[in-house]
């Protein structure tokens, strides 16, 4: 494969908050996410404004060949024109912060209380069978 200086490769593990910088994380922790995946990386890159993007789903990172996480190939000139980022580090930080904000909004939406919970969330009385003296369980011997 020939070297193309206009082509930047972004791996999802660059954005993994559980990894240390030494083991491959390339962005600060405030721009990293838990369990990064290729689809999330792609959507975050599109949200930032990048248009010249290519996804390779089954690619393995050379330093971690057993994990086929996939990769995103971004045009450097396209990134500079679309998002105004001049270096790979800037592009990764922009994508990382956007991705983290997206995840935070998704989490807030998922944990937002529904209308029933906001009003008390209790079931109406009389839904279950009352267990008093006359309704106790009897065991039968065979």
Phi and psi in radians as a Rosetta constraint file:
Dihedral C 1 N 2 CA 2 C 2 CIRCULARHARMONIC -1.369 0.35
Dihedral N 2 CA 2 C 2 N 3 CIRCULARHARMONIC 2.627 0.35
Dihedral C 2 N 3 CA 3 C 3 CIRCULARHARMONIC -1.416 0.35
Dihedral N 3 CA 3 C 3 N 4 CIRCULARHARMONIC 2.258 0.35
Dihedral C 3 N 4 CA 4 C 4 CIRCULARHARMONIC -2.110 0.35
Dihedral N 4 CA 4 C 4 N 5 CIRCULARHARMONIC 1.954 0.35
Dihedral C 4 N 5 CA 5 C 5 CIRCULARHARMONIC -1.175 0.35
Dihedral N 5 CA 5 C 5 N 6 CIRCULARHARMONIC -0.251 0.35
Dihedral C 5 N 6 CA 6 C 6 CIRCULARHARMONIC -1.527 0.35
Dihedral N 6 CA 6 C 6 N 7 CIRCULARHARMONIC -0.091 0.35
Dihedral C 6 N 7 CA 7 C 7 CIRCULARHARMONIC -1.835 0.35
Dihedral N 7 CA 7 C 7 N 8 CIRCULARHARMONIC 2.204 0.35
Dihedral C 7 N 8 CA 8 C 8 CIRCULARHARMONIC -1.963 0.35
Dihedral N 8 CA 8 C 8 N 9 CIRCULARHARMONIC 2.343 0.35
Dihedral C 8 N 9 CA 9 C 9 CIRCULARHARMONIC -1.848 0.35
Dihedral N 9 CA 9 C 9 N 10 CIRCULARHARMONIC 2.222 0.35
Dihedral C 9 N 10 CA 10 C 10 CIRCULARHARMONIC -2.061 0.35
Dihedral N 10 CA 10 C 10 N 11 CIRCULARHARMONIC 2.160 0.35
Dihedral C 10 N 11 CA 11 C 11 CIRCULARHARMONIC -1.783 0.35
Dihedral N 11 CA 11 C 11 N 12 CIRCULARHARMONIC 2.482 0.35
Dihedral C 11 N 12 CA 12 C 12 CIRCULARHARMONIC -1.000 0.35
Dihedral N 12 CA 12 C 12 N 13 CIRCULARHARMONIC -0.546 0.35
Dihedral C 12 N 13 CA 13 C 13 CIRCULARHARMONIC -1.184 0.35
Dihedral N 13 CA 13 C 13 N 14 CIRCULARHARMONIC -0.269 0.35
Dihedral C 13 N 14 CA 14 C 14 CIRCULARHARMONIC -1.086 0.35
Dihedral N 14 CA 14 C 14 N 15 CIRCULARHARMONIC -0.404 0.35
Dihedral C 14 N 15 CA 15 C 15 CIRCULARHARMONIC -1.912 0.35
Dihedral N 15 CA 15 C 15 N 16 CIRCULARHARMONIC 0.229 0.35
Dihedral C 15 N 16 CA 16 C 16 CIRCULARHARMONIC -1.447 0.35
Dihedral N 16 CA 16 C 16 N 17 CIRCULARHARMONIC 2.018 0.35
Dihedral C 16 N 17 CA 17 C 17 CIRCULARHARMONIC -1.179 0.35
Dihedral N 17 CA 17 C 17 N 18 CIRCULARHARMONIC -0.422 0.35
Dihedral C 17 N 18 CA 18 C 18 CIRCULARHARMONIC -1.356 0.35
Dihedral N 18 CA 18 C 18 N 19 CIRCULARHARMONIC -0.269 0.35
Dihedral C 18 N 19 CA 19 C 19 CIRCULARHARMONIC -1.543 0.35
Dihedral N 19 CA 19 C 19 N 20 CIRCULARHARMONIC 2.646 0.35
Dihedral C 19 N 20 CA 20 C 20 CIRCULARHARMONIC -1.539 0.35
Dihedral N 20 CA 20 C 20 N 21 CIRCULARHARMONIC 2.948 0.35
Dihedral C 20 N 21 CA 21 C 21 CIRCULARHARMONIC -1.073 0.35
Dihedral N 21 CA 21 C 21 N 22 CIRCULARHARMONIC -0.648 0.35
Dihedral C 21 N 22 CA 22 C 22 CIRCULARHARMONIC -1.156 0.35
Dihedral N 22 CA 22 C 22 N 23 CIRCULARHARMONIC -0.585 0.35
Dihedral C 22 N 23 CA 23 C 23 CIRCULARHARMONIC -1.610 0.35
Dihedral N 23 CA 23 C 23 N 24 CIRCULARHARMONIC 0.083 0.35
Dihedral C 23 N 24 CA 24 C 24 CIRCULARHARMONIC 2.263 0.35
Dihedral N 24 CA 24 C 24 N 25 CIRCULARHARMONIC -0.083 0.35
Dihedral C 24 N 25 CA 25 C 25 CIRCULARHARMONIC -1.276 0.35
Dihedral N 25 CA 25 C 25 N 26 CIRCULARHARMONIC 2.339 0.35
Dihedral C 25 N 26 CA 26 C 26 CIRCULARHARMONIC -1.938 0.35
Dihedral N 26 CA 26 C 26 N 27 CIRCULARHARMONIC -0.077 0.35
Dihedral C 26 N 27 CA 27 C 27 CIRCULARHARMONIC -2.068 0.35
Dihedral N 27 CA 27 C 27 N 28 CIRCULARHARMONIC 2.776 0.35
Dihedral C 27 N 28 CA 28 C 28 CIRCULARHARMONIC -1.124 0.35
Dihedral N 28 CA 28 C 28 N 29 CIRCULARHARMONIC 2.800 0.35
Dihedral C 28 N 29 CA 29 C 29 CIRCULARHARMONIC -1.067 0.35
Dihedral N 29 CA 29 C 29 N 30 CIRCULARHARMONIC -0.515 0.35
Dihedral C 29 N 30 CA 30 C 30 CIRCULARHARMONIC -1.320 0.35
Dihedral N 30 CA 30 C 30 N 31 CIRCULARHARMONIC -0.098 0.35
Dihedral C 30 N 31 CA 31 C 31 CIRCULARHARMONIC -2.035 0.35
Dihedral N 31 CA 31 C 31 N 32 CIRCULARHARMONIC 0.250 0.35
Dihedral C 31 N 32 CA 32 C 32 CIRCULARHARMONIC -1.922 0.35
Dihedral N 32 CA 32 C 32 N 33 CIRCULARHARMONIC 2.798 0.35
Dihedral C 32 N 33 CA 33 C 33 CIRCULARHARMONIC -2.246 0.35
Dihedral N 33 CA 33 C 33 N 34 CIRCULARHARMONIC 2.848 0.35
Dihedral C 33 N 34 CA 34 C 34 CIRCULARHARMONIC -1.467 0.35
Dihedral N 34 CA 34 C 34 N 35 CIRCULARHARMONIC 2.487 0.35
Dihedral C 34 N 35 CA 35 C 35 CIRCULARHARMONIC 0.833 0.35
Dihedral N 35 CA 35 C 35 N 36 CIRCULARHARMONIC 1.114 0.35
Dihedral C 35 N 36 CA 36 C 36 CIRCULARHARMONIC -1.209 0.35
Dihedral N 36 CA 36 C 36 N 37 CIRCULARHARMONIC 2.528 0.35
Dihedral C 36 N 37 CA 37 C 37 CIRCULARHARMONIC -2.354 0.35
Dihedral N 37 CA 37 C 37 N 38 CIRCULARHARMONIC 2.924 0.35
Dihedral C 37 N 38 CA 38 C 38 CIRCULARHARMONIC -1.169 0.35
Dihedral N 38 CA 38 C 38 N 39 CIRCULARHARMONIC -0.678 0.35
Dihedral C 38 N 39 CA 39 C 39 CIRCULARHARMONIC -1.150 0.35
Dihedral N 39 CA 39 C 39 N 40 CIRCULARHARMONIC -0.718 0.35
Dihedral C 39 N 40 CA 40 C 40 CIRCULARHARMONIC -1.128 0.35
Dihedral N 40 CA 40 C 40 N 41 CIRCULARHARMONIC -0.703 0.35
Dihedral C 40 N 41 CA 41 C 41 CIRCULARHARMONIC -1.104 0.35
Dihedral N 41 CA 41 C 41 N 42 CIRCULARHARMONIC -0.737 0.35
Dihedral C 41 N 42 CA 42 C 42 CIRCULARHARMONIC -1.107 0.35
Dihedral N 42 CA 42 C 42 N 43 CIRCULARHARMONIC -0.808 0.35
Dihedral C 42 N 43 CA 43 C 43 CIRCULARHARMONIC -1.137 0.35
Dihedral N 43 CA 43 C 43 N 44 CIRCULARHARMONIC -0.667 0.35
Dihedral C 43 N 44 CA 44 C 44 CIRCULARHARMONIC -1.139 0.35
Dihedral N 44 CA 44 C 44 N 45 CIRCULARHARMONIC -0.705 0.35
Dihedral C 44 N 45 CA 45 C 45 CIRCULARHARMONIC -1.132 0.35
Dihedral N 45 CA 45 C 45 N 46 CIRCULARHARMONIC -0.679 0.35
Dihedral C 45 N 46 CA 46 C 46 CIRCULARHARMONIC -1.168 0.35
Dihedral N 46 CA 46 C 46 N 47 CIRCULARHARMONIC -0.659 0.35
Dihedral C 46 N 47 CA 47 C 47 CIRCULARHARMONIC -1.145 0.35
Dihedral N 47 CA 47 C 47 N 48 CIRCULARHARMONIC -0.646 0.35
Dihedral C 47 N 48 CA 48 C 48 CIRCULARHARMONIC -1.102 0.35
Dihedral N 48 CA 48 C 48 N 49 CIRCULARHARMONIC -0.542 0.35
Dihedral C 48 N 49 CA 49 C 49 CIRCULARHARMONIC 2.144 0.35
Dihedral N 49 CA 49 C 49 N 50 CIRCULARHARMONIC 0.060 0.35
Dihedral C 49 N 50 CA 50 C 50 CIRCULARHARMONIC -1.281 0.35
Dihedral N 50 CA 50 C 50 N 51 CIRCULARHARMONIC 2.364 0.35
Dihedral C 50 N 51 CA 51 C 51 CIRCULARHARMONIC -2.001 0.35
Dihedral N 51 CA 51 C 51 N 52 CIRCULARHARMONIC -0.567 0.35
Dihedral C 51 N 52 CA 52 C 52 CIRCULARHARMONIC -1.571 0.35
Dihedral N 52 CA 52 C 52 N 53 CIRCULARHARMONIC 1.517 0.35
Dihedral C 52 N 53 CA 53 C 53 CIRCULARHARMONIC -2.292 0.35
Dihedral N 53 CA 53 C 53 N 54 CIRCULARHARMONIC 2.446 0.35
Dihedral C 53 N 54 CA 54 C 54 CIRCULARHARMONIC -2.232 0.35
Dihedral N 54 CA 54 C 54 N 55 CIRCULARHARMONIC 2.311 0.35
Dihedral C 54 N 55 CA 55 C 55 CIRCULARHARMONIC -1.791 0.35
Dihedral N 55 CA 55 C 55 N 56 CIRCULARHARMONIC 2.356 0.35
Dihedral C 55 N 56 CA 56 C 56 CIRCULARHARMONIC -2.169 0.35
Dihedral N 56 CA 56 C 56 N 57 CIRCULARHARMONIC 1.834 0.35
Dihedral C 56 N 57 CA 57 C 57 CIRCULARHARMONIC -1.248 0.35
Dihedral N 57 CA 57 C 57 N 58 CIRCULARHARMONIC -0.640 0.35
Dihedral C 57 N 58 CA 58 C 58 CIRCULARHARMONIC -1.872 0.35
Dihedral N 58 CA 58 C 58 N 59 CIRCULARHARMONIC 0.492 0.35
Dihedral C 58 N 59 CA 59 C 59 CIRCULARHARMONIC -1.505 0.35
Dihedral N 59 CA 59 C 59 N 60 CIRCULARHARMONIC 2.543 0.35
Dihedral C 59 N 60 CA 60 C 60 CIRCULARHARMONIC -1.952 0.35
Dihedral N 60 CA 60 C 60 N 61 CIRCULARHARMONIC 2.369 0.35
Dihedral C 60 N 61 CA 61 C 61 CIRCULARHARMONIC -1.216 0.35
Dihedral N 61 CA 61 C 61 N 62 CIRCULARHARMONIC 2.337 0.35
Dihedral C 61 N 62 CA 62 C 62 CIRCULARHARMONIC -0.986 0.35
Dihedral N 62 CA 62 C 62 N 63 CIRCULARHARMONIC -0.614 0.35
Dihedral C 62 N 63 CA 63 C 63 CIRCULARHARMONIC -1.411 0.35
Dihedral N 63 CA 63 C 63 N 64 CIRCULARHARMONIC -0.156 0.35
Dihedral C 63 N 64 CA 64 C 64 CIRCULARHARMONIC -2.456 0.35
Dihedral N 64 CA 64 C 64 N 65 CIRCULARHARMONIC 1.219 0.35
Dihedral C 64 N 65 CA 65 C 65 CIRCULARHARMONIC -1.223 0.35
Dihedral N 65 CA 65 C 65 N 66 CIRCULARHARMONIC -0.341 0.35
Dihedral C 65 N 66 CA 66 C 66 CIRCULARHARMONIC -1.387 0.35
Dihedral N 66 CA 66 C 66 N 67 CIRCULARHARMONIC -0.368 0.35
Dihedral C 66 N 67 CA 67 C 67 CIRCULARHARMONIC -1.677 0.35
Dihedral N 67 CA 67 C 67 N 68 CIRCULARHARMONIC 1.891 0.35
Dihedral C 67 N 68 CA 68 C 68 CIRCULARHARMONIC -1.592 0.35
Dihedral N 68 CA 68 C 68 N 69 CIRCULARHARMONIC 1.404 0.35
Dihedral C 68 N 69 CA 69 C 69 CIRCULARHARMONIC -1.553 0.35
Dihedral N 69 CA 69 C 69 N 70 CIRCULARHARMONIC -0.304 0.35
Dihedral C 69 N 70 CA 70 C 70 CIRCULARHARMONIC 1.561 0.35
Dihedral N 70 CA 70 C 70 N 71 CIRCULARHARMONIC 2.936 0.35
Dihedral C 70 N 71 CA 71 C 71 CIRCULARHARMONIC -2.548 0.35
Dihedral N 71 CA 71 C 71 N 72 CIRCULARHARMONIC 2.816 0.35
Dihedral C 71 N 72 CA 72 C 72 CIRCULARHARMONIC -2.045 0.35
Dihedral N 72 CA 72 C 72 N 73 CIRCULARHARMONIC 2.267 0.35
Dihedral C 72 N 73 CA 73 C 73 CIRCULARHARMONIC -1.918 0.35
Dihedral N 73 CA 73 C 73 N 74 CIRCULARHARMONIC 2.152 0.35
Dihedral C 73 N 74 CA 74 C 74 CIRCULARHARMONIC -2.082 0.35
Dihedral N 74 CA 74 C 74 N 75 CIRCULARHARMONIC 2.479 0.35
Dihedral C 74 N 75 CA 75 C 75 CIRCULARHARMONIC -1.419 0.35
Dihedral N 75 CA 75 C 75 N 76 CIRCULARHARMONIC 2.204 0.35
Dihedral C 75 N 76 CA 76 C 76 CIRCULARHARMONIC -1.113 0.35
Dihedral N 76 CA 76 C 76 N 77 CIRCULARHARMONIC -0.774 0.35
Dihedral C 76 N 77 CA 77 C 77 CIRCULARHARMONIC -1.170 0.35
Dihedral N 77 CA 77 C 77 N 78 CIRCULARHARMONIC -0.635 0.35
Dihedral C 77 N 78 CA 78 C 78 CIRCULARHARMONIC -1.154 0.35
Dihedral N 78 CA 78 C 78 N 79 CIRCULARHARMONIC -0.670 0.35
Dihedral C 78 N 79 CA 79 C 79 CIRCULARHARMONIC -1.164 0.35
Dihedral N 79 CA 79 C 79 N 80 CIRCULARHARMONIC -0.664 0.35
Dihedral C 79 N 80 CA 80 C 80 CIRCULARHARMONIC -1.180 0.35
Dihedral N 80 CA 80 C 80 N 81 CIRCULARHARMONIC -0.700 0.35
Dihedral C 80 N 81 CA 81 C 81 CIRCULARHARMONIC -1.284 0.35
Dihedral N 81 CA 81 C 81 N 82 CIRCULARHARMONIC -0.729 0.35
Dihedral C 81 N 82 CA 82 C 82 CIRCULARHARMONIC -1.407 0.35
Dihedral N 82 CA 82 C 82 N 83 CIRCULARHARMONIC -0.823 0.35
Dihedral C 82 N 83 CA 83 C 83 CIRCULARHARMONIC -1.890 0.35
Dihedral N 83 CA 83 C 83 N 84 CIRCULARHARMONIC -0.196 0.35
Dihedral C 83 N 84 CA 84 C 84 CIRCULARHARMONIC 1.383 0.35
Dihedral N 84 CA 84 C 84 N 85 CIRCULARHARMONIC 0.268 0.35
Dihedral C 84 N 85 CA 85 C 85 CIRCULARHARMONIC -1.654 0.35
Dihedral N 85 CA 85 C 85 N 86 CIRCULARHARMONIC 2.311 0.35
Dihedral C 85 N 86 CA 86 C 86 CIRCULARHARMONIC -1.730 0.35
Dihedral N 86 CA 86 C 86 N 87 CIRCULARHARMONIC -0.349 0.35
Dihedral C 86 N 87 CA 87 C 87 CIRCULARHARMONIC -2.179 0.35
Dihedral N 87 CA 87 C 87 N 88 CIRCULARHARMONIC 2.853 0.35
Dihedral C 87 N 88 CA 88 C 88 CIRCULARHARMONIC -1.115 0.35
Dihedral N 88 CA 88 C 88 N 89 CIRCULARHARMONIC -0.649 0.35
Dihedral C 88 N 89 CA 89 C 89 CIRCULARHARMONIC -1.103 0.35
Dihedral N 89 CA 89 C 89 N 90 CIRCULARHARMONIC -0.747 0.35
Dihedral C 89 N 90 CA 90 C 90 CIRCULARHARMONIC -1.085 0.35
Dihedral N 90 CA 90 C 90 N 91 CIRCULARHARMONIC -0.771 0.35
Dihedral C 90 N 91 CA 91 C 91 CIRCULARHARMONIC -1.071 0.35
Dihedral N 91 CA 91 C 91 N 92 CIRCULARHARMONIC -0.794 0.35
Dihedral C 91 N 92 CA 92 C 92 CIRCULARHARMONIC -1.122 0.35
Dihedral N 92 CA 92 C 92 N 93 CIRCULARHARMONIC -0.694 0.35
Dihedral C 92 N 93 CA 93 C 93 CIRCULARHARMONIC -1.179 0.35
Dihedral N 93 CA 93 C 93 N 94 CIRCULARHARMONIC -0.679 0.35
Dihedral C 93 N 94 CA 94 C 94 CIRCULARHARMONIC -1.106 0.35
Dihedral N 94 CA 94 C 94 N 95 CIRCULARHARMONIC -0.806 0.35
Dihedral C 94 N 95 CA 95 C 95 CIRCULARHARMONIC -1.118 0.35
Dihedral N 95 CA 95 C 95 N 96 CIRCULARHARMONIC -0.763 0.35
Dihedral C 95 N 96 CA 96 C 96 CIRCULARHARMONIC -1.083 0.35
Dihedral N 96 CA 96 C 96 N 97 CIRCULARHARMONIC -0.796 0.35
Dihedral C 96 N 97 CA 97 C 97 CIRCULARHARMONIC -1.169 0.35
Dihedral N 97 CA 97 C 97 N 98 CIRCULARHARMONIC -0.674 0.35
Dihedral C 97 N 98 CA 98 C 98 CIRCULARHARMONIC -1.134 0.35
Dihedral N 98 CA 98 C 98 N 99 CIRCULARHARMONIC -0.765 0.35
Dihedral C 98 N 99 CA 99 C 99 CIRCULARHARMONIC -1.084 0.35
Dihedral N 99 CA 99 C 99 N 100 CIRCULARHARMONIC -0.743 0.35
Dihedral C 99 N 100 CA 100 C 100 CIRCULARHARMONIC -1.139 0.35
Dihedral N 100 CA 100 C 100 N 101 CIRCULARHARMONIC -0.713 0.35
Dihedral C 100 N 101 CA 101 C 101 CIRCULARHARMONIC -1.107 0.35
Dihedral N 101 CA 101 C 101 N 102 CIRCULARHARMONIC -0.706 0.35
Dihedral C 101 N 102 CA 102 C 102 CIRCULARHARMONIC -1.074 0.35
Dihedral N 102 CA 102 C 102 N 103 CIRCULARHARMONIC -0.791 0.35
Dihedral C 102 N 103 CA 103 C 103 CIRCULARHARMONIC -1.102 0.35
Dihedral N 103 CA 103 C 103 N 104 CIRCULARHARMONIC -0.675 0.35
Dihedral C 103 N 104 CA 104 C 104 CIRCULARHARMONIC -1.129 0.35
Dihedral N 104 CA 104 C 104 N 105 CIRCULARHARMONIC -0.736 0.35
Dihedral C 104 N 105 CA 105 C 105 CIRCULARHARMONIC -1.131 0.35
Dihedral N 105 CA 105 C 105 N 106 CIRCULARHARMONIC -0.719 0.35
Dihedral C 105 N 106 CA 106 C 106 CIRCULARHARMONIC -1.075 0.35
Dihedral N 106 CA 106 C 106 N 107 CIRCULARHARMONIC -0.736 0.35
Dihedral C 106 N 107 CA 107 C 107 CIRCULARHARMONIC -1.144 0.35
Dihedral N 107 CA 107 C 107 N 108 CIRCULARHARMONIC -0.715 0.35
Dihedral C 107 N 108 CA 108 C 108 CIRCULARHARMONIC -1.127 0.35
Dihedral N 108 CA 108 C 108 N 109 CIRCULARHARMONIC -0.699 0.35
Dihedral C 108 N 109 CA 109 C 109 CIRCULARHARMONIC -1.121 0.35
Dihedral N 109 CA 109 C 109 N 110 CIRCULARHARMONIC -0.682 0.35
Dihedral C 109 N 110 CA 110 C 110 CIRCULARHARMONIC -1.249 0.35
Dihedral N 110 CA 110 C 110 N 111 CIRCULARHARMONIC -0.574 0.35
Dihedral C 110 N 111 CA 111 C 111 CIRCULARHARMONIC -1.698 0.35
Dihedral N 111 CA 111 C 111 N 112 CIRCULARHARMONIC 0.008 0.35
Dihedral C 111 N 112 CA 112 C 112 CIRCULARHARMONIC -1.145 0.35
Dihedral N 112 CA 112 C 112 N 113 CIRCULARHARMONIC 2.302 0.35
Dihedral C 112 N 113 CA 113 C 113 CIRCULARHARMONIC -1.181 0.35
Dihedral N 113 CA 113 C 113 N 114 CIRCULARHARMONIC 2.481 0.35
Dihedral C 113 N 114 CA 114 C 114 CIRCULARHARMONIC -1.384 0.35
Dihedral N 114 CA 114 C 114 N 115 CIRCULARHARMONIC 3.054 0.35
Dihedral C 114 N 115 CA 115 C 115 CIRCULARHARMONIC -1.107 0.35
Dihedral N 115 CA 115 C 115 N 116 CIRCULARHARMONIC -0.658 0.35
Dihedral C 115 N 116 CA 116 C 116 CIRCULARHARMONIC -1.153 0.35
Dihedral N 116 CA 116 C 116 N 117 CIRCULARHARMONIC -0.705 0.35
Dihedral C 116 N 117 CA 117 C 117 CIRCULARHARMONIC -1.208 0.35
Dihedral N 117 CA 117 C 117 N 118 CIRCULARHARMONIC -0.596 0.35
Dihedral C 117 N 118 CA 118 C 118 CIRCULARHARMONIC -1.184 0.35
Dihedral N 118 CA 118 C 118 N 119 CIRCULARHARMONIC -0.507 0.35
Dihedral C 118 N 119 CA 119 C 119 CIRCULARHARMONIC -1.625 0.35
Dihedral N 119 CA 119 C 119 N 120 CIRCULARHARMONIC 0.070 0.35
Dihedral C 119 N 120 CA 120 C 120 CIRCULARHARMONIC 2.254 0.35
Dihedral N 120 CA 120 C 120 N 121 CIRCULARHARMONIC -0.674 0.35
Dihedral C 120 N 121 CA 121 C 121 CIRCULARHARMONIC 1.197 0.35
Dihedral N 121 CA 121 C 121 N 122 CIRCULARHARMONIC 0.328 0.35
Dihedral C 121 N 122 CA 122 C 122 CIRCULARHARMONIC -1.596 0.35
Dihedral N 122 CA 122 C 122 N 123 CIRCULARHARMONIC 2.634 0.35
Dihedral C 122 N 123 CA 123 C 123 CIRCULARHARMONIC -1.297 0.35
Dihedral N 123 CA 123 C 123 N 124 CIRCULARHARMONIC 2.615 0.35
Dihedral C 123 N 124 CA 124 C 124 CIRCULARHARMONIC -1.088 0.35
Dihedral N 124 CA 124 C 124 N 125 CIRCULARHARMONIC 2.604 0.35
Dihedral C 124 N 125 CA 125 C 125 CIRCULARHARMONIC -1.148 0.35
Dihedral N 125 CA 125 C 125 N 126 CIRCULARHARMONIC 2.611 0.35
Dihedral C 125 N 126 CA 126 C 126 CIRCULARHARMONIC 1.530 0.35
Dihedral N 126 CA 126 C 126 N 127 CIRCULARHARMONIC 0.218 0.35
Dihedral C 126 N 127 CA 127 C 127 CIRCULARHARMONIC -1.398 0.35
Dihedral N 127 CA 127 C 127 N 128 CIRCULARHARMONIC -0.548 0.35
Dihedral C 127 N 128 CA 128 C 128 CIRCULARHARMONIC -1.811 0.35
Dihedral N 128 CA 128 C 128 N 129 CIRCULARHARMONIC 2.933 0.35
Dihedral C 128 N 129 CA 129 C 129 CIRCULARHARMONIC -1.417 0.35
Dihedral N 129 CA 129 C 129 N 130 CIRCULARHARMONIC 2.281 0.35
Dihedral C 129 N 130 CA 130 C 130 CIRCULARHARMONIC -1.285 0.35
Dihedral N 130 CA 130 C 130 N 131 CIRCULARHARMONIC 2.446 0.35
Dihedral C 130 N 131 CA 131 C 131 CIRCULARHARMONIC -2.000 0.35
Dihedral N 131 CA 131 C 131 N 132 CIRCULARHARMONIC 1.743 0.35
Dihedral C 131 N 132 CA 132 C 132 CIRCULARHARMONIC -1.976 0.35
Dihedral N 132 CA 132 C 132 N 133 CIRCULARHARMONIC -2.694 0.35
Dihedral C 132 N 133 CA 133 C 133 CIRCULARHARMONIC -1.133 0.35
Dihedral N 133 CA 133 C 133 N 134 CIRCULARHARMONIC -0.729 0.35
Dihedral C 133 N 134 CA 134 C 134 CIRCULARHARMONIC -1.461 0.35
Dihedral N 134 CA 134 C 134 N 135 CIRCULARHARMONIC -0.089 0.35
Dihedral C 134 N 135 CA 135 C 135 CIRCULARHARMONIC -1.989 0.35
Dihedral N 135 CA 135 C 135 N 136 CIRCULARHARMONIC 0.379 0.35
Dihedral C 135 N 136 CA 136 C 136 CIRCULARHARMONIC -1.318 0.35
Dihedral N 136 CA 136 C 136 N 137 CIRCULARHARMONIC 2.772 0.35
Dihedral C 136 N 137 CA 137 C 137 CIRCULARHARMONIC -1.357 0.35
Dihedral N 137 CA 137 C 137 N 138 CIRCULARHARMONIC 2.478 0.35
Dihedral C 137 N 138 CA 138 C 138 CIRCULARHARMONIC -2.056 0.35
Dihedral N 138 CA 138 C 138 N 139 CIRCULARHARMONIC 2.420 0.35
Dihedral C 138 N 139 CA 139 C 139 CIRCULARHARMONIC -1.741 0.35
Dihedral N 139 CA 139 C 139 N 140 CIRCULARHARMONIC 2.416 0.35
Dihedral C 139 N 140 CA 140 C 140 CIRCULARHARMONIC -1.870 0.35
Dihedral N 140 CA 140 C 140 N 141 CIRCULARHARMONIC 2.332 0.35
Dihedral C 140 N 141 CA 141 C 141 CIRCULARHARMONIC -1.644 0.35
Dihedral N 141 CA 141 C 141 N 142 CIRCULARHARMONIC 2.454 0.35
